[in-house]
Amino acid sequence: MQTPPEHAYPTHWEADVVLRDGGTARIRPITTDDAERLVSFYEQVSDESKYYRFFAPYPRLSDRDVHRFTHHDYVDRVGLAATIGGEFIGTVRYDRINEQGLPAKNPEDDQAEVAFLVQDAHQGRGVASALLEHIAAVARERGIRRFAAEVLPANSKMIKVFTDAGYTHKRTFEDGVVRLEFDLEPTEQSMAVMRGREQRAEARSVQRLLAPGSVAVIGTGRTPGGVGRTALRSLLDSGFTGRVHAVNHAFPEDLQRLDPEDVPAVRTLREITDPVDLAVIAVPADSVPDVIRDCGEHGVQGVLVLSSGYAEAGPDGRERQRALLRQARSYGMRLIGPNAFGLINTAPDVRLNASLAPQMPGAGHIGLFTQSGAIGIALLSGLHARGPGDGGIAGISAFVSAGNRADVSGNDLLQYWYEDPDTDVVILYLESIGNPRKFARLARRTAAVKPVVVAKGARHNGTAPPGHAVPTVRVPDSTVAALMRQAGVIRVDTVTELIDAGLLLASQPLPAGPRIAILGNSESLALLAYDACLTEGLRPQRPRVLASAATPDDFRAALAEALSADGCDAVVVTAIPWVGEGAAVSPGGSEGAALADALRTAAAAHPEKPVTVVHLAMDDLAQTLAAPAPAPSAESSAPAPDQAARPEPAARTINPAPAPAPAPAPPPPPIPPAPSHFPRPPAPTGPPPTLAARQATPAREAEAGIPRRPRREPLRIPAYPAAERAVRSLAEAVRYAAWRREAADPGRVPEYDDIQEAAAGADIERLLDRLGPDVPTSRSVPVPPQDAEALLARYGIHTLPVLPAPDPDTAVRAAARLGYPVALKTTAPHLRHRPDLGGVRLDIAGEAELRRTYAELTDYLGSPEELRPVVQSMVPRGVDTVVRAAIDPAAGAVLSFGLAGAPSQLLGDIAHRLIPATDREVAEQIRSIRAAPLLFGWRGSQPVDTAALAELLLRVSRLVDDHPEVVGVDLEPVVVAAQGLSVLGATVRLARPPATTDLGPRRLPVY
């Protein structure tokens, strides 16, 4: 336990939290300057609440009470307060006690008594629950492991706060008092409770912004034009169902209503007698603080700041932005912006367009978040072009463009969209990720129920865009992309791909597999689609090409046949304008509209399989497919008599290559059976299921791990002007559906009987005290080799002994101790893991050879003092690999694996997984590197023991997950032989864990 100096104020305990109703509060330590605030707070508490707190009438606090409740040592006595507007709304304190229940200062006493008091006006908002999370984290930091609380039986609310927290607790009743004792060690249930409360609170805070009952536009210009007046015009044109007020301190005093908008006009918020839920701020940056103060005093729930001149303007603007955020949160308000483009909600009972968008988007089921206003415009425009109007294929449920996103971010929207019934697909354009660890957690949970499509800008320059103050991420973009894929996120590169993937996922069911049927009336276009499928790793069937005179009814019949086939999981329809005669298209009718009706009819009969269309020069087809239309009826789906009598034009199946369509590559050989003590990773999935096993029934979809996503009526089919775009979107859906199936059974984090977690924790504490007692949390220290070996051994990771050889005689003695043959290696940093430079000599069979090799090594590479030679036993030959685990300050704990040497260092062939990794994830990680065939018997070589390798990865994952102080583990090389493996080199780095992480109590980020 690290004990700070007496009375050192712990600034890292300060936190902004979102309460149950969506408002915010600030939690901070109570100081000696809070005496007046404490007295004022206590005066506003009811007599009943005071009685519940002190078990007796206690109308006022004495001077002694005030002194005791405001003077703390922040170790044995701690008090926290929840504040809004600088005033207390709730307090919590703990006092360390001994076994007899008396005050204690001995660190060996690990129990404390805890008590709460919440102002009556704020009870029911989750204040006590938030305070409990934070006081528990503080107590754990100070070495306290158990809380005790005495509560009157009638105080059911407080009893519920304790019992619902998810900690392991014991409840007794004695002398008319309920005594609760509970361990503070986080449990799976306590973490689930905390995450659930976080999700509900943050979702509610976003819901309050998106569905306000009243909006005030502050900074509305007196004449048309300008940001404020444009925002007001957008709000009114959208048909907003709530109240609207125009606010400008320069309005004439006699102005009552603003023309021509005919809305109430006021000079300040104080003139508005009704509540204001959302304030849209469009005033110069220097005037914003006064506006925020007026909003806070008026009780505004959230603010949208369109004003610029903040972090994007340089250091002064960045400090202005931080002050803006502190001020807004001090009043319990959420903030969108600054430098925001706005927000939109198309729900019919809201119809909110509080943005600079020139028109209200159509209502639909795509949730859209961007950080860039320019990209927001591009996405809205692109979606409108693909399916305008309410109910169209490109309709959105909500849109938020957060600008500098000082407060509300993509994480908050993920919390909201996770349970939003009106959102089927989430689209995010991100230029920076403020909390990647939390993003991965939220994205994974959301992706389990609905697709999350992400494009990330600023991927390669290593810096965030102007205005985005975020922690530095040390891991490369390729690693971030891999971690996104592990979380089920569909990662794309461009705005066009965002729209393409979003449209398909919002309108079509998820495919059951990669088998794609291709049909159409153009051989060339069909071949392009076929090639695109192969490029994307799909399994296309030979395209079926209809005759050039094919009619809409011919397309309908061909599509119906393809969808009915057992070997088809999805269909790509290609179409170009045709020339024909007869009644296929009514006089004056549109060929595109007729074809759209035919395709809808066929697709409606097979709602379990997705259909996508590629067209050339048929814009009317795309528009008709995207627009809302009634579902085909039985009467309209039957062919007309004259059409039924006409023979169907000849269709042919083309072979796009001289050889038959290539079969999918066989999977690598299965991982060899694992020892009985090690859980074997699951084998690769088998061939796609039969059609009977894929019928769209809720039970079968649940078995497949894909929750039922019924196609919304009216039926809509996405259309693309290029085969590559359609197939790429379909491939993303195939990969996402496969992830959904796998996510239903993610595997497990195995338990190993030989792991000594407590002993390892004690070793780590001693090492930190010895190696870096004054090292800040931002820095790590290397662990000496012997200590590193001992720590790894606590987790069953045994390294091969290494003996120093500073001179030839010592080398000979070391070899005699280990037994020949041996290896002679240099450990100098510039030669470490570089056998290509001659710093590693193997299979030394005797003393004479060892002395000769030692002399050659030192003559060629340098003196023993420079080379730091060591002697090590030889191990069975195998494949050299590298296993690493590291904690990035923003990305979190990452487990990495690759082959040692050129594959990982030169080609970057490394696979990453988030920690804690499951047995299934580790098995996939081993197979996912490009050089994996070398592990499974490539070109007749002997397969190596990948089961032992998987176990090593899982043990490293457990070590880092169990002990956040372990910030780096590097095992290189790890020689994996036909049976077993050998860890030849190991380094470990330790650091004191940060006071707050994503694993700690919930809090809003501050950048």
Phi, psi and omega in degrees: 000132179265116183258121181280169175300153180305132174068014175292123183287120183276091183296334183287354175277347179290139182202144169261133183232153174263128182273174188302326183272003178098349174282171181242159175216159177251131177253130181209162175294146175280136182241176180292342180278000186264013185301310182295320178298319181295317180296315179299317178301313184294327180293336181268001178271139183291160178297325180296316179295322177296320179296317178297328182282318187249001177064020180193160174302132183213076190295328182213160178271136175281167177300325179293320177298313182299318179296317183292323183277353180243356179246116183226154174263358179060021175230295181266337177228121184224137173230135176240150178231143170261128185234150169224129183062027179083355182254147180291138169239350179191151179223156174214146177213155171229152174231126178295136180229161176264189183296334179274001180082013181264155179305141185221154176232003179281124179301341179290338176280111189250027178238150179217151176265135185236146180211147183237159168207124181237133178302137186302323182294342183247006176289144184091359179263002181084020181294313182296321180297318178294318178296322179296317179303316185282321179291329177293319178294320177299315181298317178299320178298329182264014174085011179267132186248346182220144172250146171233140180218138175249127187226140174291143182303330181286344182276066186294328180298316182287323176300320180293324178302316182288312187288333181275355186288342177093000178281157174288120187225163176231137185236129177227161179229124182206136178055038176076014182232138174272123177253125179246131174234133180212144177287146181264358178293124181301138177246169177301323180289318181295322177294320179296320178297313181297316179295321178296318178294320178300313182298313182296319182291313182291324176296319179295324180294324177288320179300323179294327178285323185277341183228061179285151174276338178210147182227136173245126177262107186262119186106021177294123182294154179283342178235158180303149182101173181085163185294312183296315181292324177296318178297320178296317180298318178298320181297317182286319181294336181286346183082033180308133187273352182262192180273146180232137177230139173259129185234129175201123183294346180268001177298144174301148183296333182270002181281121181257322181224145183269129178256148002272005184290336179058052175240155178302136180241128181226161180271329179218163178297332182298339180280350179270119183278335182273161175296150174241122182272321184227132175248125175262116190253122180224060178238163177304152185303325181294337181266350184298318180304320179294322179293318179298320178297315178298319179297315181297317180291334179274350179086023177297140184275329182203155181232141174246112184259108177275343185298145175254184182098027182247227189300334179290349183262000178121187184303318180296319178294326178296319178291325176297323179293318178297320178295321177300315181295315179301318182293316181297315181292332179297336177263006179079023183255143168274152186232129170254122182115207357287183182059035183274159174266332175134187179220153184221140173225117184269004180305136186298334180272004179235300180053060184257125170232081178263065183212179177265010177294135185289339180217156179283125178294161176291151179283140179193213190228029175251124173267131190232124176231132174225155172264335182261131176293322180296318178292326176300317177298316181297319180292315179297318180293317180296319178294319179298321180292331183274341181186074183289158174093157178296136179084357178287170184295335184256017180292150181246155173269318180205154180220133175224126173242107196267359178060237181286354179037056178296333182231276182295129185228185177299329177299319179296320180292325175299320177299319182288312185288342181305318182247005182288116182291343182270358181244120179260333183223138178251127177242127181233130167249116186240135173257342175205156178238107185295323181225081184299327181295316177291322178301315180298321180294313182289321180295320180297317180294318180292320181296339178289345181237340178201151184294144174238115182250128187230134164241135183240124174271174179053049184276332194247345184273355175076004179231154177279155177298159177305135180097348182254100177268106184225159175297150178289131178257120183275337183284146181289166181298328179299324178291316178301319179297318179296320180291326175296317179297321178297328180277002178086007180282136175272106184266124177236172188253335189229164176296321179300317179293327174302311182293314182302310181293320181298320181296316181294315183290332180281340187244345187237154175289162178285136180290147180278349181186187186264010185274116190244128172265141181234130178213155178167182183254022176222117179296318182295316181293324177296320178295321176299318178296319179299312180296321179297322178298315179297320179298324182273004178082017177272175182241082184283146170275164177299131182299145173257118184256121176280163179294157181298336179267015182300140182256170176306323180292327176294319176298318181299314182294318181293319179293318178299320179293318180295317181293333180279346185288143180295327186268021183240129175253339180199161183230136171251119178259127176250139185214138171230162179302143181240163177239123181204181179223165181109199187261021182298323179233131181293153181304129181080355181280169181263130179294325178294318179295319179296318179294322178298317178298319180295318180293321178298318182300314180292318182292326181296335180282348180225070186290354182274352185238135180282150177230136175225154188237136171246128184227153172232127176057036177225063182298328179294330176295313180297318181295320181291319179294328183279333185281154176294139179210149180296149178297145182298140177268167180297324182292317182288338182280344179278138181292148176293155183304315183290329178288321182294328183281339183284133180295144181288136178300151182296140175238150180224152176258124183263148174259107188288353181218160179302324179266160176302162179305133185294139175281157179298145180297139180295148180292157176301158177305147182295156176297132181303155180305140181273157173301159186298334183275356184241125181292124183288133176298151181295145179288160178300152181294152183277198182291161179304147182290164178287167180299321181299328181280354184245010180299142188283077173244147182304321183295315183290322177295323177295320178298324180282355179083011180244106177303146185297129177238082184297139177294131181284142174268143003286153182293132178229144182233128180287142179234143185229146180276000180216139181297323183297322181291318180296315183290322179298318178295319178295321178296321177298321178295321179297313181295321179294318179297321177296319177298321180298319178296317180290325181295337177294336177225076187286357185092192182218157173271110188288155173260139177238129185294334185271002178285131180249077187296313182296317179296321178296320178298320178294320177299317181296317180298317179295318180296318179295319178296326183277319187273325185209065182297333183249011182287129178292165183294339182280353182241149178244161180233142177284147179266132177306149186306314182295320178293323178297317179298319181293320180294316179297324180296332177300336181252021176072020178254105187254127179261151180288132183301144178233129180246133180293150181222072183290346178209167183299321181296318178296323178298320180295317179296320179296318180294322178295325179290320182278327184095132179285156357283158182228172174242143175247122186228151171267149178240013176299140184306322184282350179245356185296132180060033178234070178297338180293341178267003176087015182273003179230124178239127189249163171055045175280118193267339183203179185297314183300317179295324180295315180296318179297317180294322180297316180296317179299318183297313183287328177291325187274322189250340180141181182288159177302326180297325179282321188276331183053061184292152175222157177246139182215148179294153173282149180236162177304141180294149179190210180256127179280126180233172177227136178236127181226153170220136181214153176248111174276141184300337180246322185279341180091199184275128185231132176257127185236148180212142175192178174277141182292153176088218188302318182304318182272321185280319184270317185262351180066029182277078183229138178253141184236147173219149175287146177263136006280136179267145178267168179299324179291319180295322179292319177300318177292324180299316180298319183281344191279341179287153184293332181271012182303326179305334178295339179273343190243026174089042181295132177055039174085002177288164183282128176299149181259173187278079181290340176295316177295323178295317178298319179297319178299315179300318180293323179292320176297318178300316179298318181301311183289324180289322181287331187229095181297347176291337179279102185259355178199131173227130181228111178251109183203129351276156170250109183272114181261113182262183179298329175225115178082180179215167180225128176266111186269336180214143182210136171229147180225140175237141181239153174206150174293131185295148177300151184297330180226136176220180176294343178273352181271195181296151183297142179199154175276144181287155174230124183250000000 
